[in-house]
Amino acid sequence: MDKLIDKNPTVEINTETEHINISKLWNDDTFMCRFPKSVDLKFLNELTFPEEFSAIIHNDSNEIEFIFAPLKSDDNIIGRKFDFNYKSKTFEISYEKSTDRLKTISKSFRETEESDESRYRNLRPFRDFLREDKSPSMKRFFQGRELISFFVKGDLSVIKDSFDFAKCLNFYMSFYDRKSPSIYIHKEKLESESYSEFCHSVNNEFPSHINSVKVEPVLLDLFHIASETKNTRLKYIFYYQVLEYCSYYYLNEGLKRKLNNIVKNPDIINNSNYYSQLLIEEFKDHFKANNDKQKLEKLITENCNYHDIRNDIIINTEYFSKDLKFDGGFKIPALFNDASQAKNPPKDIMKSIIDRVDKIRNVLVHIRESRENKVILPTPKNNNMLIPYLFLLRRLSEIVAIKND
């Protein structure tokens, strides 16, 4: 099986008395394939197991077999065929019965640990379908079903970027059929930095008593959905929306005091026209001098200080002490000239933080920041690079939500 290892260098082969165990197919260590020695495994030499997909590449027949599911025989997707033109080459796309090669691999499938992300490459339901010792309930479930794969046939050498091909194919299949199954793309692996996440109970015991204050239901819903989603960009937008919601209704303390003084006048009912004019003047001046960015800045600076977020910054000091350049060209300058400033920051540090948090949001929402011709592309590298600012934004939004009234 030298050719198998040449095409799939992560594969590990272990020979026992009666079995051959092959692990790390697809570079996935959540399962192995345990073959009886009586099985002829020469066919494996013709296969490539792409890490990015739950699929097998049949190199001898120039086709990709995406591992799909046991479907009911009358499912109308079985037999669907179409030609797909990509980069001036035509590929034959079809839903057909799975190959004998896939069935042999599926029969040998054995879980070795829990798998959420890789889904065992869809091999588990195939293995269960092919089991001879199926339980009565399993037999009932699989009755009238057959193993179906999704095939892409053609000149595979054209596909230089497999992610682009899959995303493009998914797009067009969804365009014509909203319920169309799509190719599941496993996480694109990259060398990425890891960042630390500060929590208050790291250096101190979890408090024995928490005195809660009323938090707006809308804000609680935003925090909930932000915690539920796994998408970094969406998380960032949801936490920013907490600040947007609070700043929309924001009145600074000076204006509140002036308005209170007006409505406290004992003759306000008798002189309503006069006091109405005073209120209009106060609001006119307030909104004239307060655009969304200014209101956001005042909201945060009146409710938070650097001490509130100091630990969230110090825990990733190196990150905040260097200029950041995202895929797409968008740049964020360093918060500090050197790491020592994180403990003794410049006086305008909160303004600098708010400016960067706001600019990142603008690029994520509008793709381009209004003053920049640069973007933050939706790449795994960029999603990872956003994480420390996401942690910082979350802390700011939590503090504002607690103090919002």
N, C-alpha and C positions, 0 to 999 in steps of 0.2 A: 504493500500500500504506500509505496514511496511517492507516487503521483498524488495521492490524497493529501499527504503532508506538504508536498510542494505547493499545491493550490490552497491549502488551509493550514498555515504554519502553526496555528494555536492548538491543533488537534493533539491529543495524548492517547496513546494506545497501550493497553495493558492486557497481556495474554495470561489466561488462567488454564486450568486443566481441561475444562469443557467449553469455556467461553472466551470470547474476545470482547473486551470493554473499550469502547471509544468515547472519550469525554472531550469537552470543550469544542464540540462542533458549534459553528457560529460564534466561537469564543464565549460560549455561554456555559457557565459552570453550575447551573441549577439542575442539570440532569446529565445522564450518560445514556449510551446505547449499548445494550448487552446482547451480543449476537452468539448463538450457538456456533461452534466451530464447523458444524456441518453446512452452514450457509456460505455460499460463494460470494465473497465480498469484493470481487474484482470491479463490479459496477461503481464502487465508491471512487475509484480512480478517475472517473469521468465527471465527478461532481465538485462544485464549489458551493460553500455554505456562507452566503454574504451576511456579515454581522448586522447590517442595517435593515434586513428584512427577515420575515418568517418565510423563507423561500429556498429553493434548491436551483442552482444553475446547472443544466444539463449541457456540458460543453460539447459533447459529441453531436448533439442535435440542435444546438443554438437556440435553446429556449429556457425561459425562467418559469419554474413552477412554484407559484405562491400557494402556501398551504392554507386552505380555506376552512372547510367544515363538512361534517356529515349533513347533507340536506335531504329533505323529503323529495322523493322521486318526481313529484309533480310540481316542484318549485319552478316558476317560470324563468328563473335566471339561468337554469341549467340549459346549456346549448346556445346561450347568447354569444354571438360572434360579431366582430367588426374589425376593420382595418384602422390602424392608428398611424398617421404620418408624423414622424418626429425627426427634425433635422434632415429633411429630404429623404428619409428612409421610411419604408412602410413595414409595420409590425402587425402580425396577426394576433388578435386578442380573443380569448375564448374562455368560457367556463366548461370544463370537461371532467370526465372521470379521472381520478388521481392515478398516477403511474404506479406500476408494480414496485419500482425503486422506493418511492415514498412509503408504500405500504410495508415494505421490508424494514425500513428505518423505523416506522411508527410502531411496529410490533416489538421492536427491541427497546423502546423508550422506557427509562426508569428515572423517576424523580430522585434527586439527591438533596435538595433543599427547597424552601419556599421560594416562589417566583411571582412577583407582581408585575414587574416591568417587562420581562421578556415573554411572559405568558407561555413558557415552555415551547415557544415557536409553533403553537397550535397543535403540537404532537399528541397531547394527552387525549383529546376526544377521538383522534384517529386511532390511538392505541386501544382505547376502550371499545370502539366500534369493532375492532379486529379481534378482541379477546374471545377465546373459545369458552372461557368459564364465566361468561356474563351472568349477573344476577337476573332474576325475573323482571325486576323493575327496569334494569338497563336494557334488557331485550325488548321490552315494550317501547322504551324511548327510541331505540334505534330501528324499530320495525318500519319498513317502508322507506328507509333512507339509504343513501349511497354517498361514498366519499368523493367530494368535488374539489378540484383545484382551479386556480386562475392562471392561465398560461399566457405568456408573452413570447412570441416566436419571431425570429428575424435576425438581422445582423447585429448581434449584441456589442460588437466592437465600436459601434457608433455611440453607444451610451457611455460617454466619458464621465458624466456626473449622474450617478444613479439616483441621488436625492431629487435632482431637478426633473429627471424622467418620471419618477413616481408621483411627485407633486403635480406635474403637468397632466399626467394621465388621470389622477384623482380629480383634478379640476374639471376636465371635460366629461368624465363619467358622471359627476355630480350635476353638471350643467344640464345633461339630458335625462337624468334619472335621480331625483333627490334622495331616493332610497337605495341608490346603488352602493354596494359594498365598496370600500376603499382600501387601498394598500396601506397597511399599518407600517409606519416608519419608526423603527427603534431609534432611540436617542443617538444623535451624531456624537461620536466620541471625540473629545478634544482634551488637550493638555490645558487644564484651567487652574487658576488660583483658587484656593479655598479661603473663606473668610469666617471670622468668629462672630458669634451673635451674643450680645450682652443681655443678661437678664438679672433682675434685682436680687434674686435669691442665690446668685453665684457666690457673692462675698458675705451674704447675710442669710440667716435662716428665713424660711418662708414665714410671713407674719402670722401670728396666732389670731389676729382680729383684723378684718378689713371693713372700714367704714365706707360703704358705697354711697355715691351720690347719684341723682337721676341723670341718666344719659339718654339723649334723644333716641327714640326707636329707630328713626331713619339712620342714625349713625351706627347703632348696634347692628342693623342689617348690613351696612357697608362693611363693618369689621368682620361680620360673619362670612360674607361672600368673599372677602379678601383672603380670609384664612382657608376657605374651601378650595379656591382655585390654585392650580399648580403653575400657572403661567406667570412668570415674573413681571412681564409688562402689564398684564391685567391687574396684578396685585398693586403695582405702583399707582395705576390710575384710580383704583378703588380707594386707596389710602389718601390720595390727593383729593378725591371727591369729598372726603370728610372735611378737609380744610376749606374746600370751595363752599360747601354747605354752610359751614360756620361763618365764613367771611361774608357770604351773601347777606346774612342778617346782622352783620357786625356793626356796632356803633362804638366808637371809642369812648373812654371814660369821660373825657372833656365834654363831648356832645351829650352824653347821657345826663351829666350834671346840669348842663344848660337847659335841656328839655324838661328835666324834673323841676327846675326852678320856675320855668314858665307855667307848667300845669299846676304848680302849688299855689299860684296867686289866688287869693280868696275871691277876687272879682272876675275870675276867668269866664264865668257864665254870662255876666253882664257885659263884658267887653270881649266877646268871642271873636269879633272881626279883627280887633287889634292883636290879640294873642295868636290868632291864626296866621297873621302876617309874620309875626316873630318866628313861629314854627317853620313857615315856608322859607324864610331867610336863612335860618340855621341849617335846614336840610339842603338848601341850594348851595350854600358854601361848602357843606360837607361833601356832597356828591361831586362838586366841581373839582375838589382837591383829592378825590379818592377814586382812582381807577381800581380795577380788580387786583392788580399787582400791589398797589399801595395798601389796599384793605387787607390783603393777605399778609403783608409784612407787619402791619400794625397788630393784626390778630395774633400772630405768632409771638412777636416781641412783647406784647402785653400779657401773654399767658405763659410764655416759656423763657427761660434764660439758659445760658450756656451750661450752667451746672446741671440742668435737667437732662442734657444729652451728652454731657462730657464723656461718660463711660462708653457710650455707643460709638464715639469717635476714637477714643484712646485705644479701644480693643482692636481697631483696624487703622492705627496711626499711619503705617506705611502707605496704605491705599490713599488716604486723604492728603498725603504729603507729596503726591506726584501728579503730574498732568495726565489726564485720561484721554485717549483717542479711540473712538469706537469704530467698528466696521461701518463704513458709510461716510467717514470723515468728520463726524461731529466731535468737538473737543470740549472738555471741561477742565479748567485750570485747577491746580492744586489749591487746597484750602490754606496750607501752611508752606512757608519757605523751607522749614525743616521740621523734623518730627517733634523736637522739644517744644514747639509752639502749641502743640495739642493740649498741654497742661497749663500753659500761660498764653492764651490766644490774644490776637489783636482786638482792639475795641469794637471793630466793625464785623466781628466774626459771624454774628447772627444774620446780618444782612447778606454776607457772602454765602452762607449756607442756604438761606431762602432763595437767593438768586439762582443758585445751581439746581436746587430742587425744582424750582419753577421752570427753568429752561429744559430740564430733562423731560418734565411732563409735557411741555409744548411740543417737543420733538416726537414723543411717543403718540400723542393724540393727532397731531397735524402732519406727521412724517417729517416735515421740515420746520425748524424753528423760524419764526417770522423774520429774524434778522440774520439768519444763516442760510447758506446754500448747501448745508451738510445734513446728514441723516444718521439715525441709529437704526441700522438694518436689523430685522428680526432674526438674528443668528444666535446659535447657542453661546458663542463667545461673548456677544453683547449682553445676553440675558444674565450670564454669570458676572459680567463686569458691573452690572447695575446693582448687585445684591447689597453692598454696604450702604448705598444711598437709599435703597428700599428699607433697610433696617432703620436708618435715621428718620426717614419720612414716617414710618410706622410709629416710632416713638413720639414724634411731634404731633401726629394726628391723635394719638391716645391722650396726650396731655391736654390738647385743646378740647377734645371731646369731654374729658372729665371736668374741665373748668368752664365749659360753655354753658351759658344760662340765658 
